[in-house]
Amino acid sequence: MNFKEYDIAMVIPAYGVERDIPAVLGGLPDYIKHIIVVDDASPDSSARLVADAAKNDRRITLISHTQNQGVGGAMVSGFRKALELGAQVVIKLDGDGQMDPGHIPLLIKPLIQGKADYVKGNRFRDFQSLQQMPFIRRLGNLGLSFLTKAATGYWGIFDPTNGFLAIRAEVLAQLPLDKLDRRYFFETSMLARLYLLGALVMDVSIPARYGNETSSLSIRRTLIEFPFKLLVTFLRRILLKYYIYDFSMMSLYLMVGIPLLLFGGIFGGIKWVEYASQRIPAPTGTVMLPTLSVILGIQILLSAIEIDMNSVPHHALSDPLER
């Protein structure tokens, strides 16, 4: 496949990457027509180095933020510029050298062929390169992956925080860019918005490269902020998907299963405390009522989960790109 026939843009968020950005820009393939680097008010010389590189490479466009907006804010600025330039496919590549440009064809080929609307890397399919990932990152990604599946509705994806991604421009244009998270929740918030559009998301195996760089992502901040944001994302998705945009058996299952489970748990707990404090056995009916409510509630909610897992988009919104 000759990628030069397509209008492909790359967005690179840059913050504190003066050591790596020259090599990153120098290693990009020639079929990338637009290279958009967003300097997110970096305190080092990243912007100057990009400006110097732009003198020798007319593809490079530098966008500078006067105030730091986070990786999401940088990507939103870059996305808008890519759409303005008329790109057909937009790629995100970090400026710290962790992402190998040699894997770009794996990301963009399904988009060009119309087999997906959004393609992201998955570091967990390559077990050999996975051993290079710091243990704390590996552990955190494993936990976040399951929570992100439930929150976004994309049950078939993994490694949700992987920022090596590509998207079709017509799908990107439908996203409310001003509502995407501006910080490290950016990728997850993007997935949540894509689900509501019915976009087909695809995982491809792409190993990461880890050198001496240090991550600016605070583990403590992630543990505090991510669970709350994931819960809000999950509740918002369920409300919009099954009660605003549509009403189905999933909607009924939730309306019945959740009250049954809550009633069984609360009523059973109250009665257990009541009879335990009196040191007398509870009547059979008092025991069976909350027990059956909990069992029935769990069964109904399991059916709801099965429906939700089968509701993942299976067809791309985008058609194959014409040459």
Secondary structure as UniProt FT lines:
FT   HELIX           3..5
FT   STRAND          8..14
FT   TURN            18..20
FT   HELIX           21..26
FT   TURN            30..31
FT   STRAND          34..39
FT   HELIX           46..56
FT   TURN            58..59
FT   STRAND          60..64
FT   HELIX           70..84
FT   TURN            85..86
FT   STRAND          89..92
FT   TURN            95..96
FT   HELIX           101..103
FT   HELIX           104..112
FT   TURN            113..114
FT   STRAND          118..122
FT   HELIX           123..125
FT   HELIX           127..130
FT   TURN            131..132
FT   HELIX           135..152
FT   TURN            155..156
FT   TURN            160..161
FT   STRAND          165..168
FT   HELIX           169..172
FT   TURN            173..174
FT   HELIX           177..179
FT   TURN            184..185
FT   HELIX           186..197
FT   STRAND          201..205
FT   HELIX           219..239
FT   HELIX           240..244
FT   HELIX           249..278
FT   HELIX           284..309
FT   TURN            310..311
//
